[in-house]
């Protein structure tokens, strides 16, 4: 079975890794990280993963522009297996993130997925601050990775303003999140969840039964999690092969095919 890990980090954090947040309680641990593409590929090979969607940790704790540049260099080492994501900033302060300029660079570098870290990068992800960019991201069908690790309100608020925005929820914690997630699935057709933190018993099967397997993307959130844990959870979930294939690779492939830049 083909497997694409939809969420892996390359590069060392400058501090101990922020593994997960539960109810605004930070857990910081020393974890095994991948310094470069070569080290990540070894992890993927060990777990039998075909390819991975990747970002660089310097996007978060150094500077997004620097991380965006670094991830392209790493992906170019194995473009047949690694898929780039970039982080965005407000165009009003960083003009290179205006849609026309950003999309041009994305097309040149074969980037089809984006991330936002508004808390860490000190801005609000809303129409007042990011309207010109969010509107065009929505029209182009570009997936935006968002983490509710500091609260789900940000995701609810941006989707209220941009209901057709494609959002991939990641790094949401190991505790059950269904009361936050299920209303989003019901209200917004383009909301997906990466499976890395799904460790509640029967969670994947329950979502498949309620909403279909099209809303889940396999991902490990490496190095917050070792890749093998989320992979074992998926393989042992008791779902049909059709659901398994959707989650393992078909859903993310369909999303990427729909991006228009």
C-alpha positions as CSV (number, residue, x, y, z in Angstrom):
1,X,0.0,0.0,0.0
2,X,1.3,3.4,-0.9
3,X,1.7,5.7,2.1
4,X,2.3,9.5,2.2
5,X,3.1,11.0,5.5
6,X,1.4,14.4,5.3
7,X,3.3,16.1,8.1
8,X,7.0,15.8,8.9
9,X,9.6,18.3,10.1
10,X,13.2,18.7,9.0
11,X,15.8,20.6,11.0
12,X,16.6,21.0,14.7
13,X,14.6,23.3,16.9
14,X,16.7,25.9,18.7
15,X,15.0,24.8,22.0
16,X,13.7,21.5,23.2
17,X,10.8,20.3,21.1
18,X,7.3,21.5,21.9
19,X,5.7,18.1,21.6
20,X,2.1,18.8,22.3
21,X,-0.3,21.1,24.1
22,X,-3.2,19.9,26.2
23,X,-5.7,22.5,27.4
24,X,-2.9,25.1,27.1
25,X,-0.4,23.1,29.1
26,X,2.9,22.9,27.3
27,X,4.9,19.6,27.2
28,X,8.5,20.1,26.1
29,X,10.7,17.0,25.5
30,X,13.9,16.0,23.9
31,X,12.9,13.9,20.8
32,X,14.8,12.4,17.9
33,X,14.8,15.0,15.1
34,X,15.9,14.9,11.5
35,X,18.7,17.3,10.9
36,X,18.3,17.1,7.1
37,X,16.5,15.3,4.3
38,X,18.9,12.4,4.5
39,X,18.0,11.7,8.1
40,X,14.3,12.0,7.5
41,X,14.5,9.7,4.5
42,X,16.1,7.0,6.8
43,X,13.1,7.4,9.1
44,X,10.7,7.1,6.2
45,X,12.5,4.0,4.9
46,X,12.5,2.3,8.3
47,X,8.7,2.7,8.5
48,X,8.0,1.9,4.8
49,X,6.7,5.4,4.0
50,X,6.8,6.3,0.2
51,X,6.9,10.1,0.5
52,X,6.2,12.9,2.9
53,X,5.0,16.5,3.1
54,X,7.7,18.4,4.9
55,X,8.5,21.8,6.5
56,X,11.6,23.2,8.2
57,X,11.6,24.0,11.9
58,X,13.3,27.3,11.3
59,X,10.0,28.5,9.8
60,X,8.7,28.4,13.4
61,X,11.4,29.5,15.7
62,X,13.8,31.5,13.5
63,X,12.1,33.2,10.6
64,X,9.6,32.0,8.0
65,X,11.5,33.3,5.0
66,X,14.6,31.4,6.1
67,X,12.7,28.2,6.7
68,X,11.0,28.5,3.3
69,X,14.4,28.7,1.6
70,X,15.9,25.9,3.6
71,X,13.0,23.4,2.9
72,X,13.4,23.9,-0.8
73,X,17.1,23.0,-0.6
74,X,16.2,19.8,1.4
75,X,13.4,18.8,-0.9
76,X,15.6,19.2,-3.9
77,X,17.7,16.4,-2.6
78,X,14.8,13.9,-3.1
79,X,12.0,15.7,-5.1
80,X,10.4,12.4,-6.0
81,X,9.7,11.7,-2.3
82,X,9.5,15.0,-0.5
83,X,6.8,17.6,-0.9
84,X,7.4,21.2,0.2
85,X,5.2,23.4,2.4
86,X,5.9,27.1,3.1
87,X,4.9,29.4,5.9
88,X,3.0,32.6,5.3
89,X,3.2,36.1,6.9
90,X,1.0,39.2,6.5
91,X,1.5,41.0,3.1
92,X,1.0,44.3,4.8
93,X,4.3,44.0,6.6
94,X,6.1,41.5,4.3
95,X,5.2,42.5,0.7
96,X,6.7,39.3,-0.7
97,X,3.6,37.5,0.7
98,X,1.2,39.4,-1.5
99,X,-0.7,36.8,-3.5
100,X,0.8,37.5,-7.0
101,X,4.4,37.4,-5.7
102,X,3.9,34.5,-3.4
103,X,2.1,32.3,-6.0
104,X,4.8,33.1,-8.6
105,X,7.5,31.8,-6.3
106,X,5.3,28.8,-5.2
107,X,4.9,27.8,-8.9
108,X,8.6,28.2,-9.5
109,X,9.5,25.9,-6.6
110,X,6.6,23.5,-7.0
111,X,5.0,24.4,-3.6
112,X,1.3,23.6,-3.3
113,X,0.7,23.7,0.5
114,X,1.1,26.5,3.1
115,X,1.3,26.8,6.9
116,X,0.4,29.6,9.3
117,X,1.8,30.2,12.8
118,X,0.0,33.4,13.8
119,X,0.8,33.1,17.5
120,X,4.5,32.5,17.1
121,X,4.8,35.1,14.3
122,X,2.7,37.8,16.1
123,X,-0.3,38.4,13.9
124,X,-4.0,37.6,13.6
125,X,-5.2,35.2,11.0
126,X,-8.3,37.1,9.9
127,X,-9.6,39.3,7.1
128,X,-8.3,42.5,8.6
129,X,-4.7,41.4,8.6
130,X,-4.6,38.6,6.0
131,X,-7.7,39.2,3.8
132,X,-6.0,39.7,0.5
133,X,-3.9,36.6,0.8
134,X,-6.6,34.3,2.5
135,X,-9.1,35.1,-0.3
136,X,-6.7,34.1,-3.0
137,X,-5.5,31.0,-1.1
138,X,-9.1,29.9,-0.8
139,X,-9.8,30.5,-4.5
140,X,-6.7,28.5,-5.5
141,X,-7.6,25.6,-3.3
142,X,-4.3,25.8,-1.5
143,X,-4.3,23.7,1.7
144,X,-3.4,25.7,4.8
145,X,-2.0,23.7,7.8
146,X,-3.2,25.1,11.1
147,X,-2.6,23.9,14.6
148,X,-5.1,24.4,17.5
149,X,-2.4,23.8,20.1
150,X,-3.0,27.2,21.6
151,X,-6.8,27.0,21.2
152,X,-9.4,26.1,18.5
153,X,-10.8,29.6,18.3
154,X,-8.4,30.7,15.7
155,X,-9.5,27.9,13.3
156,X,-13.2,28.6,14.0
157,X,-12.7,32.3,13.4
158,X,-10.9,32.0,10.1
159,X,-13.3,29.5,8.7
160,X,-16.2,31.7,9.6
161,X,-14.7,34.3,7.4
162,X,-13.5,32.0,4.7
163,X,-15.8,28.9,4.7
164,X,-14.4,27.4,1.5
165,X,-10.8,27.6,2.8
166,X,-9.0,24.2,2.7
167,X,-7.6,23.6,6.2
168,X,-5.5,20.7,7.4
169,X,-5.6,20.5,11.2
170,X,-2.5,19.2,12.8
171,X,-0.7,19.0,16.2
172,X,-3.9,19.0,18.2
173,X,-3.0,16.8,21.1
174,X,-3.6,13.2,22.2
175,X,-6.7,13.8,24.2
176,X,-10.1,13.4,22.4
177,X,-10.9,16.4,20.2
178,X,-14.2,15.3,18.7
179,X,-16.2,18.1,20.3
180,X,-14.0,20.6,18.6
181,X,-13.5,18.8,15.4
182,X,-16.9,17.3,14.5
183,X,-18.7,20.6,14.2
184,X,-16.0,21.8,11.8
185,X,-16.5,18.6,9.7
186,X,-20.2,19.2,9.6
187,X,-20.0,22.9,8.8
188,X,-17.1,23.1,6.3
189,X,-16.5,20.8,3.4
190,X,-12.8,21.5,3.0
191,X,-11.6,20.7,6.6
192,X,-9.3,17.8,7.0
193,X,-7.3,16.4,9.9
194,X,-3.9,14.8,9.9
195,X,-3.9,11.6,11.9
196,X,-0.7,11.9,13.9
197,X,-2.3,12.6,17.3
198,X,-5.2,10.2,16.9
199,X,-4.5,7.8,19.7
200,X,-8.0,7.6,21.2
201,X,-9.3,4.0,20.8
202,X,-11.5,3.6,17.7
203,X,-11.1,7.3,16.7
204,X,-10.2,6.7,13.0
205,X,-13.0,4.2,12.5
206,X,-15.5,6.5,14.2
207,X,-14.7,9.4,11.9
208,X,-14.9,7.1,8.9
209,X,-18.4,5.9,10.0
210,X,-19.6,9.4,10.7
211,X,-18.1,11.6,8.0
212,X,-16.3,9.2,5.6
213,X,-12.6,8.5,5.2
214,X,-12.1,11.5,2.9
215,X,-11.6,13.9,5.8
216,X,-8.5,12.1,7.3
217,X,-4.9,12.4,6.0
218,X,-2.3,10.0,7.3
219,X,0.5,12.0,9.0
220,X,2.9,11.4,11.9
221,X,3.6,15.0,13.0
222,X,7.2,13.8,13.2
223,X,9.2,14.4,15.4
224,X,6.4,15.2,17.9
225,X,5.5,11.6,17.3
226,X,7.7,8.8,16.1
227,X,6.3,7.8,12.6
228,X,5.7,4.2,13.7
229,X,3.1,5.0,16.3
230,X,0.5,6.8,14.0
231,X,1.3,4.2,11.3
232,X,0.4,1.4,13.7
233,X,-2.8,3.2,14.7
234,X,-3.9,3.5,11.1
235,X,-3.0,-0.1,10.2
236,X,-4.8,-1.4,13.3
237,X,-7.8,0.8,13.0
238,X,-10.1,-2.0,11.6
239,X,-11.3,0.1,8.7
240,X,-11.9,-1.2,5.1
241,X,-9.1,-1.2,2.5
242,X,-10.9,1.5,0.6
243,X,-10.9,3.8,3.7
244,X,-7.2,2.8,4.3
245,X,-6.2,3.8,0.8
246,X,-8.0,7.1,1.1
247,X,-6.3,8.0,4.3
248,X,-2.8,6.6,3.3
249,X,-2.5,8.5,0.0
250,X,-5.5,9.1,-2.1
251,X,-6.9,12.1,-0.1
252,X,-3.8,14.1,-0.2
253,X,-3.2,13.3,-3.8
254,X,-6.7,14.6,-4.7
255,X,-6.2,17.8,-2.7
256,X,-2.9,18.5,-4.4
257,X,-4.4,17.9,-7.9
258,X,-7.0,20.5,-7.1
259,X,-4.5,23.3,-6.4
260,X,-4.6,26.0,-9.1
261,X,-1.7,28.4,-9.1
